[in-house]
């Protein structure tokens, strides 16, 4: 699913950026080699970051 139309970022690309260490939307854009344009996708990126499948196990 395309999450960011301005940068053609897919949910898979966002999850890959998160797996590589990104923790905030700005870091996701940087990891993907782009920057925020209109900002409409920021809330969706935050939702992905906060989703249970993105949470890291706690020690």
Buried (B, 14 or more C-beta within 10 A) or exposed (E): EEBBEEBEBEBEBBBBBBEEEBEEBEBBBEBBEBEBEEEEBBEBBEEBBEEEEBEEEEE
